[in-house]
Amino acid sequence: MKSLRNIIAFITITLISYAYPLAIANAATCFKKGEYTSGFNKICIYNCLGSDRALTIKNTDLCPLTING
């Protein structure tokens, strides 16, 4: 029974450790780095703590200056 609890604890800690970076990334403010048009879409590029993220919008819309990553 003790080994089963240890296995469950290990799995729980492992899952939390994988989910934790996602929570941090979603809490970051990302700043506009650039943009380009592709067909009827505009792709807005943002810098989120050193990583690039893309947001696709209509080509007639303006890219926001910041987004929540």
JOZI-V18108 format. One record per residue. N is the residue number from 0. RES is the residue in one small letter. D_FIRST is the distance of its C-alpha to the first C-alpha in Angstrom with 1 decimal. Layout:
n:N res:RES d_first:D_FIRST
n:N res:RES d_first:D_FIRST
This chain:
n:0 res:m d_first:0.0
n:1 res:k d_first:3.8
n:2 res:s d_first:5.5
n:3 res:l d_first:5.2
n:4 res:r d_first:6.5
n:5 res:n d_first:8.8
n:6 res:i d_first:10.0
n:7 res:i d_first:10.8
n:8 res:a d_first:12.5
n:9 res:f d_first:14.4
n:10 res:i d_first:15.6
n:11 res:t d_first:16.7
n:12 res:i d_first:18.6
n:13 res:t d_first:20.1
n:14 res:l d_first:21.4
n:15 res:i d_first:22.8
n:16 res:s d_first:24.6
n:17 res:y d_first:26.2
n:18 res:a d_first:27.4
n:19 res:y d_first:28.7
n:20 res:p d_first:31.9
n:21 res:l d_first:32.8
n:22 res:a d_first:32.8
n:23 res:i d_first:35.1
n:24 res:a d_first:37.4
n:25 res:n d_first:37.9
n:26 res:a d_first:38.9
n:27 res:a d_first:41.6
n:28 res:t d_first:45.3
n:29 res:c d_first:46.9
n:30 res:f d_first:50.6
n:31 res:k d_first:53.0
n:32 res:k d_first:53.9
n:33 res:g d_first:56.0
n:34 res:e d_first:56.6
n:35 res:y d_first:58.1
n:36 res:t d_first:59.3
n:37 res:s d_first:58.2
n:38 res:g d_first:60.0
n:39 res:f d_first:59.6
n:40 res:n d_first:56.6
n:41 res:k d_first:56.5
n:42 res:i d_first:53.6
n:43 res:c d_first:53.0
n:44 res:i d_first:51.3
n:45 res:y d_first:49.4
n:46 res:n d_first:48.1
n:47 res:c d_first:44.6
n:48 res:l d_first:43.8
n:49 res:g d_first:45.2
n:50 res:s d_first:43.9
n:51 res:d d_first:46.2
n:52 res:r d_first:45.5
n:53 res:a d_first:47.8
n:54 res:l d_first:48.8
n:55 res:t d_first:51.0
n:56 res:i d_first:53.6
n:57 res:k d_first:56.9
n:58 res:n d_first:59.6
n:59 res:t d_first:61.8
n:60 res:d d_first:59.2
n:61 res:l d_first:58.9
n:62 res:c d_first:55.8
n:63 res:p d_first:54.2
n:64 res:l d_first:54.5
n:65 res:t d_first:50.9
n:66 res:i d_first:47.7
n:67 res:n d_first:44.2
n:68 res:g d_first:42.1
